[in-house]
Amino acid sequence: MTRVQALEEEIKSLSPQELAELREWLLVAVDPKTESAGDRYRRLRNEIAASGLPMLDDEELRKEIESRKGDR
């Protein structure tokens, strides 16, 4: 088992409070200057999914963005 796999298993066993603490730490630990747009997008989608809020899939999101372009 690799270190990453071991960490994945450990993270899966965290309580919701512990996951929230880890998420906060990661947000501080990740330097936004080195985070790519794709990484930021994936991180935000994961945060939204973890929060339990409903989320649009990629196609629905694209359509919503397109529909709002005329609202500016």
C-alpha positions as CSV (number, residue, x, y, z in Angstrom):
1,M,0.0,0.0,0.0
2,T,1.4,3.4,-1.0
3,R,1.4,6.4,1.4
4,V,-1.4,8.0,-0.6
5,Q,-3.5,4.9,-0.3
6,A,-2.9,4.7,3.4
7,L,-3.9,8.4,3.7
8,E,-7.1,7.7,1.6
9,E,-8.0,4.9,4.0
10,E,-7.3,7.1,7.1
11,I,-9.4,10.0,5.6
12,K,-12.3,7.7,4.9
13,S,-12.4,7.0,8.6
14,L,-12.6,10.6,9.7
15,S,-15.7,12.1,11.3
16,P,-17.5,14.9,9.6
17,Q,-16.0,17.4,12.1
18,E,-12.5,16.0,11.4
19,L,-13.1,16.2,7.6
20,A,-14.1,19.8,8.0
21,E,-10.9,20.5,10.0
22,L,-8.8,18.8,7.3
23,R,-10.6,20.7,4.6
24,E,-9.8,24.0,6.3
25,W,-6.2,23.0,6.8
26,L,-5.9,22.1,3.1
27,L,-7.4,25.4,2.0
28,V,-4.6,27.2,3.9
29,A,-1.9,24.7,3.0
30,V,-2.6,24.9,-0.8
31,D,-0.9,28.0,-2.3
32,P,-3.5,29.5,-4.6
33,K,-0.7,30.9,-6.8
34,T,0.4,27.3,-7.7
35,E,-3.1,25.9,-8.0
36,S,-4.3,25.5,-11.6
37,A,-7.7,26.6,-12.7
38,G,-8.6,22.9,-13.2
39,D,-7.4,22.0,-9.7
40,R,-9.4,24.9,-8.2
41,Y,-12.5,23.8,-10.1
42,R,-12.1,20.2,-8.9
43,R,-11.5,21.4,-5.3
44,L,-14.6,23.6,-5.3
45,R,-16.7,20.9,-6.8
46,N,-15.5,18.4,-4.1
47,E,-16.2,21.0,-1.4
48,I,-19.7,21.5,-2.7
49,A,-20.3,17.8,-3.0
50,A,-19.0,17.2,0.6
51,S,-21.3,19.9,1.9
52,G,-24.3,17.9,0.7
53,L,-25.7,20.9,-1.3
54,P,-27.3,19.9,-4.6
55,M,-24.9,20.4,-7.5
56,L,-25.4,20.8,-11.3
57,D,-23.5,18.3,-13.4
58,D,-21.0,19.7,-15.9
59,E,-23.5,20.0,-18.8
60,E,-26.1,21.7,-16.6
61,L,-23.5,24.1,-15.3
62,R,-22.4,25.0,-18.8
63,K,-26.0,25.7,-19.8
64,E,-26.5,27.9,-16.7
65,I,-23.4,29.9,-17.4
66,E,-24.4,30.4,-21.0
67,S,-27.9,31.5,-19.9
68,R,-26.4,34.1,-17.5
69,K,-24.1,35.7,-20.1
70,G,-27.0,37.8,-21.4
71,D,-27.8,39.1,-17.9
72,R,-24.7,41.3,-17.6
